[in-house]
Amino acid sequence: MRNRTKKEQKVIDDLLRFLVLVAGFVGWYTTGTLKGAGIAVGIGLGVILFVAVWRTERFKSRMVQSGITEIDQMTGRQFEEYVGTLFTSQGYSTKYTPMTGDYGAELLLKKGEETIVVQAKRYKQTVGVKAVQEVIPAIKMYNATAAWVVTNSTYTKQSLTLAKRNDVRMIDRNELIQMSIVMRENGSMV
């Protein structure tokens, strides 16, 4: 499952505690006994456990379906080619820039009047500000209308802030997984 911030996890933990408390109260209120409250709490915990197991299995299934494990093993160039295939399946014409001297863009996507420069980062760690800093000048260099950074990982808060200020679209692991699933379902696999 996606990485949650401490704040998001605290909200979820507080919600679960509240639900268990409500279950206990409902059990006590309907039966008038502590035994009824205990049974209701047990049922509530069972439901929470069932949902957690179901979500975990669903997550694992999505990972297999998306091919993210294979993506994580790709070289940088293989990842660039995969990203190109991904966007080709969405109707973009794709052009790869040279391996060196690419001015901050690995791919150029075109669809209609739209030209997009893409920085592709296959990383094991979070992607930092440098990726955004590299793709911004590529907009003018390639006379593009937009810039995107695509990764199989996640982004630092600073990179997201810089991207937002410069209208750079950030495609992270979760969005890449979803796009990969759609491509595979449509039969547009490499």
N, C-alpha and C positions, 0 to 999 in steps of 0.2 A: 504494500500500500504506500501511498505517497508519504513523504516525510512530513510530519506535523510539527508545527512550532510548539514551544512549551505552553504558550497561551492557548492554542487550539486544543492541546492534550488536556490541559486543566479544565477547560469548558466541558470536554467529553467526560472526563472523570467525575466532575461535579454533577453532570446530567445523570450518569449511571447511579451515583449515590442517591440522588433525588428519586430516581425510579424505584430503587430498592426500598427506600423509605416509604414511598407511596404504596408500593405493594404490601409492605408490612402493615401500614395503616389500614388499607382496604381489607386485608385479612382479619385484622383485629376488629374493625368496625362491623364486618359482616358476620363474624362468628362470636365476637365478644370474648375471645380467649387468646392467650399468648401462643397456644399451639396453632391456632388458625393464622395468626400473624407470621409464625415461623414457616408454616407451609406456604403461605403467599410469598414470603421472601425467597424461599427455596425455588418456587415456580418462577419468580421474577429473575433470579440468578440463572436458572436453567435457560430461560428465553434469551437472556443477554449472552450466555455462553453459546447457544445455538446460532445466534446472529453473528457473533464474532467468528465462529468456525466457518459459517457460510460465506462471510465476506473474505476470509483468508483463502478459502478454496476458489472463490470467484476471482480473486486477485491472481492466484497462481495460474488459473486457466487463461486469464487475459495475458499474462506474461508469455505463456507458451504460444498462444494464438498470435501475439504481436511479433514474435521472433526477437524480442529485445535481448535475450541471452546471446544470440548470434551477433547482433548489432554491437553489443559490448565487447566482442572479441575481434571486431574488424580493425584494420589499420585505418589511419586517417584518410588515406586516398579511397579505400573501399567505402568508408562512411560517406565521403563526399559523393561517390557514385550512387550509393544507396539513396541519399537525400535527393539527388537528381532524378532517380527513378521514381521516387515517391511523388515528387512534384510533376513529373511527366504524366503520371497516372491521374493527376488532377487537372490535366489540360494545359500545363505550361510547356513552352518549348524551353529546353535546357541547354546551356552552353557552359562548358567548364573553362575556367581561366588557367593560365600556365601554373605549373607547380611552384615556380619562384616568380617574384615580381607581379603578384596578383593584385596589388594595391588594396588588399584587405577583403577580397571577395573570392571565394572558391567557385561560386556558381552565379550565372546570370539567368534569371527566369523572365520569360516574356509571355504575356497573355493580353491580347488586344493592345491598348495604349500603355499598359502597365509594364514597367521594367523593374525587376527587383534584384538587388545584390544580396547574396547569401554568404554568410560566414558559417561554416560547418565545423563543430567542435565535438569530436568523440573523446570524452574525458572520463576518467575514473573519479576525479574530484569535482568540486563545484567550479563553474566557469566564472571567471572574474571580469573586472572592468575592461581588461585589455581586449577581449573579443569585441566589445561594443566600440572601443576606441579605434580598432582596426577597420570595422565595417563602415563607420560614419564617413570617412573621406572617400570611400569607394562609391558612394552615391554620386558625387560630382564627377569622379574619374570615369565612371561608366554611364553618366547621364541617366541615372536611375530615378525612379519615382518613389522607391521605398527600399528599406534595408531590413533584413531578417538575420537573426542568429539562431541556429538550430543545434541542439545538443542532445546526447543520450543521457545527460546528467541534469543537474539543477544549476541555478544561478545564485551568485551572492546578492545580498541586498543592495550593495553599491552598484553592481552591474545593472540590476533592474531599475534603480533610480536613474542612472545615466541613460539607459535605453528609453525610459518613459519621457525624459526631457528632450530626447532627440527623435522621438517617434520611430524607434527601432522595435520591430516585433520580435519577441523572445519566445521561441518554441522550445519547451523543456521536455524532459523525459516523459511526463504524463501525456502531453499533447502528441509527441512523437509516437508513443505506443498506440494512441487512438488512431492516428493517421495510418500507421502500419497495419492495424487491424482492418481498417476500411479498405486499404489497398489489397490486402490478402483476400478479403471477402469478395472484392470485385474481380479477383483473378488476375490482377495486374502485377503478379510477383515476378521478380528478377529470374 
